[in-house]
Amino acid sequence: MKRSRINDIMARADEMIRSYGFVLPPFAYWSPEEFKARAPDAAAVINARMGWDITDYGQGDFDNLGLFLFTLRNGRLSDLQRGGGMCYAEKLLISRQDQISPMHTHVIKAEDIINRGGATLAIELFGSDAEGNFDETAGGTAFCDGIKREFGGGEVLMLAPGESVTLMPGDWHAFWGDGGDVLIGEVSTVNDDETDNIFRAPIGRFAAIEEDEPPKHLLVSDYANWL
């Protein structure tokens, strides 16, 4: 993706988020230079990979296969492993109309996916086989706003604003905005986007960046190179 496109997506996403009464934390608006200067004090932000995340899954077609995310907070895997402490994470996402976030599951992360506003959020669901692999014939059990919901393989849940679904490791899912753009909340156990995203298709999690202009703000995938 071109950096100029990423900068534009950031600006439009910020406008949408604010339109629903959410405001991103102060570090979201740091310039790269300020982030470098404040890196020692922001070590927890950097290590937890909190911040801007825009991906086309390495396929070069963001409008049709892509996702905007901002990680607001993220816990520590060591806390999760010992069973106490900061074991949670929270994100905001934006799914554009008919923009697919491709079929995937997680090994560790359980998550609530919440329609925070906008159009309908469509979520296609499949279960796993005995080894945890994608199974197009398998359904499973999810919870929609705490209410038990059995789903068949390939069933599409349609979540209106305010509605949510709880998905567990091994629940395969893809999602998109139906009828318009959707602001999504995600509340989960500790999030590790580098190792805990298992995609059905052989695709990447992060975008390759073409530096056609300076970054307005750093992506989480920039931290290793820029900081």
Secondary structure as UniProt FT lines:
FT   HELIX           3..19
FT   TURN            20..21
FT   HELIX           26..29
FT   HELIX           32..38
FT   TURN            39..42
FT   HELIX           43..47
FT   TURN            48..49
FT   STRAND          51..55
FT   TURN            57..58
FT   TURN            62..64
FT   STRAND          67..74
FT   HELIX           77..82
FT   STRAND          88..95
FT   STRAND          100..105
FT   STRAND          111..128
FT   TURN            130..131
FT   STRAND          134..135
FT   TURN            136..137
FT   STRAND          140..144
FT   TURN            145..146
FT   STRAND          147..151
FT   TURN            153..154
FT   STRAND          155..159
FT   TURN            161..162
FT   STRAND          164..167
FT   TURN            169..170
FT   STRAND          172..189
FT   TURN            193..195
FT   STRAND          198..199
FT   HELIX           220..222
FT   HELIX           223..226
//
